Amino acid sequence: MRAGKMMKRKVIDVASGTTIGAITGMLIDGDDMQVVALEVGGGLLSCPDYLPFEGIKSIENDVLTIPSSGVLVGRGEFKTSGLVGNLSDRKVFTEDGKNLGTVHEYDVDIKNGKITSITVALDTAMLGGLWWSYGERFDIPRSLIATLGDNVVVDASVYPAGHTK
């Protein structure tokens, strides 16, 4: 499932039938390339709760269900290093340093939270470099992703189809 399609989904507590909030973000373990938790709610004056990925009962239509609000935890329940938030808009480089563009979207396996692929948008300079636009897009499978961190690093063999190195 596209990560963007998970965002803003309502979270429903099956035990009470109440709406807990909406998905507002993700915690991704960059080492394991896996979503470990979804951020629920939060805002100007409140801290979000976190839903461990294994606490999800189902993701269907426009809602995500959980057994009860008891599965929600605080941010402190997760390790402090190696976690990143949303991957969108992170720069993508090959292992040999070639800038491929920016993460436009990514896919998450809804059964286990693993990142299965990223979609990269080639960065295109416009107006003499004063304006940057997302251009052509291409997918990179998990098997070619080396690192998910502040930047995404992929295998040196990755290059968009139709372009020369």
HELIX and SHEET records of a PDB file:
HELIX    1   1 ALA A    3  MET A    6  1                                   4    
HELIX    2   2 PHE A   53  GLY A   55  5                                   3    
HELIX    3   3 SER A   69  VAL A   71  5                                   3    
HELIX    4   4 ARG A   75  GLU A   77  5                                   3    
HELIX    5   5 LEU A  127  GLY A  129  5                                   3    
HELIX    6   6 ARG A  142  LEU A  144  5                                   3    
SHEET    1   A 6 ASP A  49  PRO A  52  0                                        
SHEET    2   A 6 GLN A  34  VAL A  40 -1                                        
SHEET    3   A 6 THR A  19  ASP A  29 -1                                        
SHEET    4   A 6 LYS A  10  ASP A  13 -1                                        
SHEET    5   A 6 VAL A  63  ILE A  66  1                                        
SHEET    6   A 6 SER A  58  GLU A  60 -1                                        
SHEET    1   B 4 ASP A  49  PRO A  52  0                                        
SHEET    2   B 4 GLN A  34  VAL A  40 -1                                        
SHEET    3   B 4 THR A  19  ASP A  29 -1                                        
SHEET    4   B 4 LEU A  83  VAL A  84 -1                                        
SHEET    1   C 6 TRP A 131  PRO A 141  0                                        
SHEET    2   C 6 ILE A 115  MET A 126 -1                                        
SHEET    3   C 6 ASN A  99  VAL A 108 -1                                        
SHEET    4   C 6 LYS A  91  THR A  94 -1                                        
SHEET    5   C 6 VAL A 152  VAL A 154  1                                        
SHEET    6   C 6 ILE A 145  LEU A 148 -1                                        
END                                                                             
